[in-house]
Amino acid sequence: MMAEPTLETETLKLEMRGSAAIVTLARPKALNALTVDMRLGLSAHLWSFARDPQVYAVVMLSESPRAFSAGSDVREVIGHARTDLAAGRKTFADEYALNWQCECFSKPTVPLINGMVMGGGVGISQYGTHRVAGENYSFAMPETAIGLFPDIGAAHVLARLPGHVGQYLGLTGRSIGRADAYALGLVTHCINSEHFDAIIADLADTWPVDPALDNRHRDCGPGNLAPYRALIERCFSAGRVEEIVARLAAVTGEQQAWAQGVVADLTKRSPLALKITHRHIREAAALDLRQTLQQDYRIAAHILAANGDFYEGVRAAIVDKDGAPKWQPSRLEDVTDAMLDRYFVTLGDGELVLPTRENMQEARA
């Protein structure tokens, strides 16, 4: 089938091929770190696709061989916030509104992910109908390493993973491959990238999406986390981060080295971000995605206003790249409950209020 004319911007490309709308993230040198303009463009495209009767399905691709998306461009966020706090907060508000839009989008969405997907990249790929993992797929929510927390609604997802694996992934920021992601339900199919063009061709011809993917899915085995799932459940079910660390430190025997590695990772993370993340994931178990995104905004707004670990984490990891953040406080035990409470308190009139799902469906008309 002859491809129809392509509409391109510098970092986000759109191609209509038959009944498939193909969106390509095209910022490969930055591993498709999502900018404000990329998110606004994607949002506008999704509204257009929802209203276009010729669009059957939306496919998301990456121009980078290494990444679907490494997350949001946090350097850009920090730049906005330093100049104008309200502008910094708006970058978060717009991102979470896009995440909610992805959840409420009513047509098949098929991100074809072959490479890393993290942070904001998870936010634009996790909430559709399907998620395809190629052979190089990896998933991570590494925000605690830069003084932030797993936002983009991730706490809603992580809270519902079995055996407290969500706390493990959210606190450590460790990555997992597609076998583990499939076992946990983070992806719907494991299909090697050599089949991506055939999938697009089927969707362009309006083949039903489920058989187009089901017929190409292959089992990838139990995953690398399988031997540690019982240990993760025992350690990460603790009610406080200090207790998680203590349980890991007490592990002996053949799993001791792995547990000590996890402790070493946690020790490098922002203590404040760890405690925010732990509480947020636990509370998100009782929230729907819309409520979780609104809570994300509340926490993120307080973090920006505090001018603390998030700024320092971005400096150490991305700006100066010295890998030596100076966290405040520097120890878990110094992060008090009263200190933690300040990041969950209401913003009053400044709260993010997302439309209901019903309102979102009405708005596409």
Buried (B, 14 or more C-beta within 10 A) or exposed (E): EEEEEEEEEEBBBBBBBBBBBBBBBBBBEBBBBBBBBBBEBBBEBBBEBBEEEEBBBBBBBBBBEEBBBBBBBBBBBBBBBEEEBEBBBBBBBBBBBBBBBBBBBEBBBBBBBBBBBBBBBBBBBBBBBBBBBBBBBBBBBBBBBBBBBBBBBBBBBBBEBEBBBBBBBBBBBBBBBBBBBBBBEBBBBBBBBEBBEEBBBBBBBEBEBEEBBEEBBEEBEEBEBEEBBEBBBBBBEBEBBBEBBEBBEEBEEEBEEEBEEBBEBBEEBBBBBBBBBBBBBBBBEEBEBBBBBBBBBBBBBBBBBBEBBBBBBBBBBBEEEEEEBEBBBEEBEEBEEEEBEEBBEEBEEEEBEBBEBEEBBEEBE
